[in-house]
């Protein structure tokens, strides 16, 4: 067969973007085009032409010898390349003949991430590639103290010391958060691994995203989650008696001098169209001498508006977490969000005034990220009904109920969030990877159904497995199928990078005819989970409220291995398949032994271990 001829036609001047607006992106596209398998019939020309499409849709046309991709922008052409590779993989390396038209259901399709640790930049890039494959068009990056501030290095130094303190023992951050009589917002010490990335490094990460034509929205927490500011500048705190203040005083003019200087550096690094300014989990309000006696809703609205106007002068739009605009009360009468709340418990007496009236006081072009969708769907209307553009934040695609109905109400889209250290293993085990794939189906196609969960999960698992293990599958490898009756609870991972030794329940001792030996770790939650898994989901009627009747309940253990391993559904059990490179493909395997770490912990059952050649 002859070489596959690839052309983006960029030298012929078909599109301004291809001509030079994004040269890195063209290189990415050329690489993606080059990976589309050739047809057996002969030479095939693959070309991209720019159309007048206003959305992220694309059209693929092929007559068996010539294949063309028509798209309005580069990322849509990349989506098409990923689709062609997937179809070719399923069809023995053949590309389709005919026409494929794809148009997104939702315009906003995001993934929210922390900055990576400086030693995990490649993992960040891998997750961005995954997001692009599944047609995400927006990346939210939380900065906080994790990005270098050249004009305020004291903030970075205080941030690093703060994070070291929060990791002195495993529950330190929780203890600090629950130590006061008043509520404190969550502590994001996992951001950037508790360190600081240089502006140059952050800019490189942004460039990597933009080379794939992804919008990047920096999230710079303001008002609340401002611990990164207040560790260095406690004089700006709303509570002077808080040893770890997390909310600044919005009545102090010095607050905004500092906040605007930090935002200026963010704008210089990102050159964004939108900045996310946080404003969630705002609890310490109207308690300092400057603010005492003021209306909390007016204080909140004033702060949002002040920052909004500053950004608007620079041509930048404002985005917020919007729960403080919601008068949220669940089925049990528990108050959340912007509702007023009185509490009297073992920590002491506490009153939090309402802020939900601020929804009538802030500019209506503020993009609202709604993450209370699981409390009461009527809360959607409190934002949409006031004319706010709205997207679903912290989007649990696996648990969302009545998507077809809710998506027609005017929501622009949404995306999942990864609230943990940025590494693949936490991304997988916290079910963010599986959620991302499910969200891709919901945000893109009208064919998503809620009644086919087992089939949906099988498709998600298969695609994640193929993608995650692509390099291993291309070379000689060992394919292991096994299961276990070891029982361990599902744990959401929100701490520092994982130590997988804690998850090892045994190993396979493999010996080859040439005398070489190897141990293959058996890792619970990584390449195996308990065999008795549930592949269906149901409405959660037992726990109404924050995770209540408006959410599906599903087996969390089922998804925690998805990527590293392939869960396979059998009549009475679930087995798990994973691969490792075969270091001795020239030699025959003569023995395999199962060695358990804890003999009384439960059985490990090896179903098959097969030496496989590399796959195309």
Secondary structure, DSSP 8 states (H G I E B T S, - for coil): ----EE---GGGT--HIIIIITHHHHHHHHHHHHTS---TTS--EEEEEE---SSS-EEEEE-SSEEEEEESSHHHHHHHHHHHHHHHHHTTT----EEEEE--S-SEEEEEEE---TT-HHHHHHHHHHHHHTT--EEEEE-TTSB--TT-HHHHHHHHHHHHHHTSSTTHHHHHHTSSSS------TTGGGGS-B-HHHHHHHHHHHHTTT-EEEEEEEESSS-HHHHTT-GGGBS-TT-TT--SB-TT-HHHHHHHHHHHHHHHHHH--SEEEEE--S----S-STTTTTS-HHHHHHHHHHHHHHHHHHTT-EEEEE-GGG-EEE-TT--EEETS-EEEEETTEEEEE---GGGGGTS-TT-EEEE--TTT-THHHHHHHTTT--EEESS--TTTB-SHHHHHTTT--EEEEE--S-SSHHHHHHTTHHHHHHHHHHHHH-S---SS-HHHHHHHHHHHHHHHHTHHHHHSSEEEEEEEE----------SSS--GGGGEEEEEEEEETTS-EEEEEEEBTTTB-BS------EE--SS-STT-TTBEE--HHHHTTBTTBEEEE-SS-EEEEEEEE-TTTTS-EEEEEEEESSTTS--EEEEEEEEE----
